[in-house]
Amino acid sequence: MKYICLLFVLCLFSCKDTESEIQTLPADNAISELITKEDLASIKYADFIADPKVENMITGWAKYNELQSVILDIKAGNLSFFKDNKQIVSTLNFELKSTIPETLKTPLIIARVVAVETKVFKLESAVNLSNPEKEVVLESVKELLVAFSNLNLQMNKQVEKESQQIIKP
């Protein structure tokens, strides 16, 4: 009986705790290792930038400039803005909509801003999944880049339309 108890105690202490040996990537590194700059560079879409006339009109639109810097970070492969920043993302989207310059506050541009807002939230939720899939994150990134490009295109069209001097006969 002593040998059985001794054998039992020996077996109990010789078992390794396998949970402590499992190495997992920290959450911040997981998304940056999942999505590389090369993956983001391979995304195909029409990238429109704001015309100089539009840039003059949006110089005071701070949240657009902040969103533009976030987009540049995304293109560089940095998705850390979306990781566990739900409040900051929500604030950016709210203030982006509420601070549109009066000269650009048309239904078409507001619709594009709402589309960008939706895609920002979608990307934020895809990045914050416990096990994000590469294809889902890349698709969300592409949708956000396309929505931002469409916003720039619409602002360019709006300014171009306003600058036309059409004389009616």
Backbone torsions as a table, in degrees:
resi	resn	phi	psi	omega
1	MET	NA	-37.1	178.7
2	LYS	-63.0	-39.0	-178.5
3	TYR	-67.9	-35.3	179.5
4	ILE	-68.0	-43.2	178.0
5	CYS	-64.6	-42.5	179.0
6	LEU	-64.2	-41.5	177.9
7	LEU	-65.0	-39.9	178.5
8	PHE	-64.3	-45.6	179.4
9	VAL	-65.0	-40.9	178.6
10	LEU	-63.0	-43.1	178.0
11	CYS	-65.5	-37.5	-178.9
12	LEU	-64.3	-42.9	-178.9
13	PHE	-80.6	-20.5	-179.1
14	SER	-83.9	-14.4	178.0
15	CYS	-69.9	135.8	179.7
16	LYS	-92.3	149.2	176.2
17	ASP	-85.5	101.8	-174.4
18	THR	-71.2	-24.8	-179.3
19	GLU	-65.9	-34.8	-178.3
20	SER	-75.4	-19.3	-178.9
21	GLU	-88.3	-14.8	-179.8
22	ILE	-72.8	124.4	179.9
23	GLN	-101.4	124.5	177.5
24	THR	-116.6	153.6	177.5
25	LEU	-76.7	141.6	172.4
26	PRO	-60.9	152.9	-174.6
27	ALA	-61.0	-36.3	-179.0
28	ASP	-66.3	-39.5	-178.9
29	ASN	-77.8	-25.5	-175.9
30	ALA	-61.6	-44.9	-177.6
31	ILE	-73.1	-34.8	-179.9
32	SER	-73.1	-27.3	175.7
33	GLU	-84.1	-24.2	178.6
34	LEU	-74.2	-44.2	-178.2
35	ILE	-111.1	118.6	-179.4
36	THR	-102.3	167.6	178.2
37	LYS	-62.9	-34.3	179.0
38	GLU	-66.5	-38.1	176.8
39	ASP	-61.1	-43.1	-178.9
40	LEU	-71.0	-33.2	178.7
41	ALA	-69.8	-23.3	-178.8
42	SER	-81.8	-5.4	178.9
43	ILE	-71.6	127.7	-179.0
44	LYS	-102.1	123.2	175.3
45	TYR	-163.6	162.7	177.9
46	ALA	-84.8	113.9	-176.3
47	ASP	-97.7	106.1	177.3
48	PHE	-96.7	139.5	175.8
49	ILE	-114.3	162.4	-178.8
50	ALA	-72.4	137.1	175.7
51	ASP	-66.3	160.7	176.0
52	PRO	-58.2	-35.2	177.3
53	LYS	-63.6	-41.7	179.5
54	VAL	-67.8	-41.2	180.0
55	GLU	-60.7	-35.7	176.0
56	ASN	-64.8	-35.2	-178.9
57	MET	-75.6	-26.6	-174.8
58	ILE	-105.4	13.5	-179.5
59	THR	-60.9	-31.7	179.6
60	GLY	-88.6	-2.8	-178.2
61	TRP	-87.9	85.0	-172.3
62	ALA	-62.8	-37.9	-176.9
63	LYS	-71.0	-29.7	173.6
64	TYR	-65.4	-43.8	178.8
65	ASN	-63.3	-37.0	176.7
66	GLU	-65.7	-43.3	177.6
67	LEU	-63.2	-38.8	178.9
68	GLN	-63.3	-38.4	177.4
69	SER	-69.4	-34.1	175.4
70	VAL	-64.9	-41.3	178.5
71	ILE	-63.1	-41.2	177.4
72	LEU	-63.8	-38.0	175.6
73	ASP	-63.7	-40.3	179.1
74	ILE	-62.6	-44.4	179.6
75	LYS	-63.2	-27.4	178.3
76	ALA	-84.4	-2.5	177.8
77	GLY	94.3	11.1	-178.5
78	ASN	-102.7	105.8	179.1
79	LEU	-105.0	16.8	-175.0
80	SER	-67.2	-22.2	178.5
81	PHE	-59.2	-33.1	-175.3
82	PHE	-88.4	-10.8	-176.2
83	LYS	-81.0	111.6	176.1
84	ASP	56.2	39.2	177.7
85	ASN	-125.3	45.3	-174.8
86	LYS	-58.2	-42.8	-178.4
87	GLN	-67.0	-41.7	-179.7
88	ILE	-67.0	-40.4	178.5
89	VAL	-64.3	-43.3	178.9
90	SER	-63.4	-42.5	179.4
91	THR	-64.4	-42.6	178.1
92	LEU	-59.3	-46.6	-178.9
93	ASN	-64.6	-43.4	-179.5
94	PHE	-63.4	-46.9	-177.8
95	GLU	-72.3	-27.7	175.6
96	LEU	-62.6	-43.7	179.4
97	LYS	-70.8	-39.5	-172.6
98	SER	-81.4	-12.6	-177.5
99	THR	-113.8	24.2	177.7
100	ILE	-63.9	131.0	178.2
101	PRO	-59.4	145.0	-176.7
102	GLU	-59.0	-33.9	-179.4
103	THR	-67.9	-21.1	-179.3
104	LEU	-109.9	4.0	-174.7
105	LYS	-83.0	76.6	176.7
106	THR	-115.9	159.5	179.9
107	PRO	-57.7	-35.2	-178.9
108	LEU	-67.7	-41.1	-180.0
109	ILE	-73.3	-38.2	176.7
110	ILE	-61.3	-39.0	177.8
111	ALA	-63.2	-39.5	178.4
112	ARG	-68.5	-36.0	177.5
113	VAL	-65.7	-40.1	177.6
114	VAL	-65.2	-38.2	177.1
115	ALA	-63.6	-42.2	177.0
116	VAL	-62.3	-43.0	179.1
117	GLU	-58.0	-45.3	179.7
118	THR	-61.4	-43.6	-178.5
119	LYS	-70.3	-32.2	176.0
120	VAL	-64.5	-45.2	178.6
121	PHE	-64.5	-37.7	179.4
122	LYS	-65.2	-43.8	178.5
123	LEU	-65.5	-40.7	179.2
124	GLU	-60.8	-41.3	179.6
125	SER	-71.4	-34.6	178.7
126	ALA	-68.4	-38.3	-179.5
127	VAL	-70.0	-34.0	-175.7
128	ASN	-87.8	7.0	173.9
129	LEU	-64.9	150.5	-179.1
130	SER	-66.5	-29.7	177.9
131	ASN	-136.6	78.3	-175.3
132	PRO	-69.5	139.5	177.0
133	GLU	-91.8	139.1	-175.6
134	LYS	-58.8	-44.4	-177.2
135	GLU	-64.5	-39.2	-179.4
136	VAL	-66.5	-44.3	-179.9
137	VAL	-66.3	-43.5	179.4
138	LEU	-63.8	-39.0	177.8
139	GLU	-65.7	-39.8	177.7
140	SER	-66.4	-38.6	177.0
141	VAL	-63.3	-44.9	180.0
142	LYS	-61.3	-43.4	179.8
143	GLU	-62.5	-39.8	177.9
144	LEU	-66.6	-43.7	179.5
145	LEU	-63.2	-39.8	178.1
146	VAL	-66.9	-42.0	179.8
147	ALA	-64.4	-41.1	178.4
148	PHE	-67.1	-39.5	177.4
149	SER	-63.9	-39.8	178.0
150	ASN	-66.8	-34.3	175.0
151	LEU	-62.7	-45.8	177.7
152	ASN	-61.5	-43.3	179.4
153	LEU	-61.5	-43.3	-179.1
154	GLN	-66.4	-38.6	176.6
155	MET	-65.2	-39.9	177.2
156	ASN	-61.5	-44.0	179.3
157	LYS	-63.2	-41.6	-178.7
158	GLN	-62.1	-46.7	-179.3
159	VAL	-67.3	-39.0	178.3
160	GLU	-63.9	-42.1	-179.8
161	LYS	-65.4	-40.2	179.8
162	GLU	-69.6	-28.1	-177.0
163	SER	-84.7	-9.9	179.1
164	GLN	-72.6	133.2	178.2
165	GLN	-105.7	86.9	-178.3
166	ILE	-94.2	121.8	179.4
167	ILE	-100.6	123.0	179.8
168	LYS	-85.8	136.8	-179.3
169	PRO	-73.0	NA	NA
